[in-house]
Amino acid sequence: MKKTEWPIRWDLLLRYRLIEIIALWEGRLTTNHICHGFGIGRQQASKDINTYLRELAPDNLVYDRHLKGYVPSPEFAPVVTQGHSEEYLDLLARNDALSQTFETLNIGLPNSTVLRMPRRLAEPSVVRAVVAATRQGKRLDAEYFSLSQPQGMQRIIEPHTLVYSGQRWHVRGWCERYGEYRDFVLSRFRGTPTILNERNRHTIHQDDDWNRNVTIELRPDRRLSTDQQAIIASDYGMDNQRLKLETRAALVRYLLSLAGIRPHCTDPDPLVQQLELVNVDALAPWLNVRTTSREALAESC
């Protein structure tokens, strides 16, 4: 991926990304893709393509009169994308999500279906308060419900970062009651949290687990046959049947959950689990929440 040396407006960047993704993965780009994708006229869409070719990537696309569209040239090199297939697949997923709201949306993508579980919904008043407190570096007084405290409990929180774990949103911050940094699921707040005047005394810089980088090393489940392990290794682009993921210590459990791994509870069916954690001992401090471990683990489950 090339690096551009001048700033690009956000709206233009999105259109340039669509140009690259459609051209690379569908093999043919027309002004209709840009028109339908962004609700602009054909003249503006044509201008966007020409500006992309003139100022960003002169050698990336050529016009094919027979196909009546632009096709990738043999010298094509991504400029505003990375050239990964996930970018095209993500476009399909986003198109599906938008189509749930905008029925007439039609970018001309192939038929696709995206399975979605019901979302854990957070109240708008909760999200606004958490965002404001996080931005302003102020303390938050909120009623919070967890699996360990299903009756609810008033908490004073000093939030520092919003995190999406791939399944839900939570906010990480200092918990005054337990005297440690914890994760609070946004859908488990009740009422409207109150932003206090006092600024945080415990900041992101003091959160050791947040600032500590660790490596998660995965491999195919060794209970699988050799051929099956080779398939799993290929699925994840493993090197020598190893996949190394860099992350923050505070996020280890979430990343393992996305990989379908519960370190201390092996699935009896290797075809279901597929992956296993190699460096269990090195990550042991973060596989179980420390100090008040049972309560904290239930809090973020």
SVG drawing of the C-alpha trace seen along z (x, -y; Angstrom):
<svg xmlns="http://www.w3.org/2000/svg" viewBox="-37 -20 44 57">
<polyline fill="none" stroke="black" stroke-width="0.4" points="0.0,0.0 1.4,-3.3 1.3,-6.3 -0.2,-9.5 1.7,-12.7 -1.2,-15.1 -4.4,-15.2 -7.6,-13.9 -11.1,-15.1 -13.0,-12.4 -15.8,-12.3 -13.4,-12.0 -11.4,-9.3 -14.5,-7.2 -15.2,-7.5 -11.6,-6.8 -11.7,-3.7 -14.9,-2.5 -13.2,-3.1 -10.2,-0.8 -12.3,1.9 -14.8,2.3 -12.2,2.1 -9.9,4.6 -12.4,7.2 -15.1,7.0 -12.8,6.2 -15.0,3.4 -15.8,0.0 -18.4,-2.4 -19.6,-5.8 -22.8,-4.1 -21.0,-2.5 -20.0,-6.0 -23.4,-7.6 -25.5,-4.9 -23.0,-4.6 -22.9,-8.3 -26.0,-9.8 -24.0,-12.1 -24.4,-12.9 -22.6,-11.2 -20.5,-14.2 -19.2,-14.4 -18.6,-10.6 -16.6,-10.9 -14.6,-13.8 -13.8,-11.7 -12.4,-8.8 -10.4,-11.2 -9.0,-13.0 -8.1,-9.6 -6.2,-8.7 -4.5,-12.0 -3.5,-12.8 -3.3,-9.4 -2.7,-6.5 -2.2,-7.3 -1.3,-3.7 -4.0,-1.8 -6.9,-1.8 -7.5,-1.7 -10.8,-2.3 -12.1,0.8 -14.4,-0.4 -15.7,3.2 -16.7,3.5 -17.7,-0.2 -15.9,-0.6 -12.5,-0.9 -10.5,2.2 -7.3,2.7 -4.1,2.3 -1.3,4.9 0.5,2.3 -2.4,1.9 -1.1,1.1 -3.5,0.1 -3.1,-3.5 -6.1,-4.2 -6.8,-0.5 -4.6,2.4 -5.7,4.8 -7.1,7.3 -10.2,9.4 -11.7,8.5 -12.2,4.9 -14.5,6.1 -16.3,8.5 -16.7,5.7 -18.2,3.6 -20.8,6.3 -21.6,6.4 -21.9,2.6 -24.1,2.5 -26.4,5.1 -26.5,3.1 -27.4,-0.1 -30.0,1.6 -31.9,2.4 -32.6,-1.3 -32.4,-2.6 -34.5,-0.3 -33.5,-1.9 -29.8,-1.6 -28.3,0.2 -24.5,0.1 -24.8,2.9 -23.0,5.5 -23.6,9.2 -26.2,11.0 -25.0,11.6 -26.5,12.4 -25.2,11.4 -26.3,13.2 -26.8,10.9 -27.6,11.6 -29.8,9.1 -27.6,6.4 -27.0,5.6 -28.6,2.2 -27.3,-0.7 -29.6,-3.6 -28.8,-6.8 -28.6,-8.7 -26.0,-6.3 -23.9,-6.5 -23.9,-10.3 -22.9,-10.5 -20.1,-7.9 -18.8,-9.6 -18.9,-13.0 -17.2,-11.8 -14.5,-10.0 -13.8,-13.0 -13.7,-15.5 -11.7,-13.2 -14.3,-13.4 -15.8,-11.0 -19.1,-9.3 -21.8,-8.3 -23.9,-5.5 -26.1,-2.6 -24.6,0.6 -26.0,4.1 -23.7,7.2 -24.0,11.0 -22.4,10.8 -24.7,7.9 -28.0,8.5 -29.8,6.2 -27.7,3.3 -25.1,1.1 -24.2,-2.5 -20.7,-3.0 -18.2,-5.9 -16.2,-5.3 -13.3,-7.2 -13.6,-6.1 -10.8,-6.4 -11.5,-4.3 -14.5,-2.9 -13.9,0.6 -15.8,2.8 -14.9,6.4 -16.5,7.7 -19.7,8.6 -20.5,5.6 -19.3,2.2 -17.9,1.5 -16.0,-1.3 -12.8,-0.7 -12.0,-2.8 -11.2,-3.0 -13.8,-1.6 -13.8,-3.4 -15.7,-0.7 -13.1,2.1 -10.1,-0.1 -9.0,1.3 -9.5,0.8 -12.5,2.7 -14.6,3.0 -18.3,1.9 -20.7,3.1 -22.7,0.2 -26.0,2.1 -25.8,2.8 -26.1,-0.8 -29.5,-2.0 -30.9,-5.5 -28.8,-8.5 -25.3,-8.5 -24.3,-11.8 -21.1,-13.5 -19.3,-14.8 -17.3,-18.0 -14.2,-16.3 -11.6,-15.3 -10.3,-11.7 -7.5,-10.9 -6.8,-7.6 -6.0,-8.0 -5.2,-5.8 -1.5,-6.3 -1.8,-4.5 -3.7,-1.5 -0.9,1.0 -2.8,3.8 -4.0,1.3 -0.5,0.1 1.2,3.5 1.5,5.1 1.4,8.9 1.4,11.6 -1.2,14.2 0.0,17.3 -2.5,19.7 -2.3,22.9 -4.8,25.4 -6.3,27.7 -3.9,30.7 -6.9,33.1 -7.6,32.5 -6.0,34.7 -2.9,33.4 -4.9,32.5 -7.6,30.7 -4.9,28.7 -3.4,27.7 -6.8,26.4 -7.2,24.3 -3.7,23.0 -4.5,21.9 -7.8,20.3 -5.9,18.0 -2.7,17.5 -0.5,19.1 3.2,19.3 4.5,22.7 1.1,23.4 1.4,20.5 -0.6,17.3 0.7,14.4 -1.6,11.6 -0.3,8.4 -2.8,6.8 -3.1,5.1 -3.1,7.3 -6.5,5.9 -8.0,7.2 -6.6,10.7 -9.8,12.4 -11.9,10.6 -9.6,11.6 -9.6,15.2 -13.4,15.1 -13.5,14.0 -11.2,16.9 -13.7,19.3 -11.2,20.1 -11.9,20.5 -8.5,21.3 -9.8,23.2 -12.8,24.8 -11.9,26.9 -14.7,27.7 -15.0,31.5 -15.4,31.3 -12.2,30.1 -14.2,29.4 -16.0,26.7 -13.0,25.2 -10.5,25.5 -7.9,23.3 -5.9,23.5 -3.7,21.2 0.0,22.0 1.4,19.6 -1.1,20.2 1.6,19.7 2.8,16.4 -0.7,15.0 -1.9,16.6 -2.2,13.3 -4.8,12.0 -6.8,15.2 -8.5,14.7 -9.3,11.2 -7.1,10.5 -7.9,9.3 -11.6,9.7 -11.6,12.1 -15.0,13.8 -16.9,10.5 -14.9,8.7 -15.2,11.7 -18.9,11.8 -19.1,8.0 -17.8,8.2 -19.4,11.5"/>
</svg>
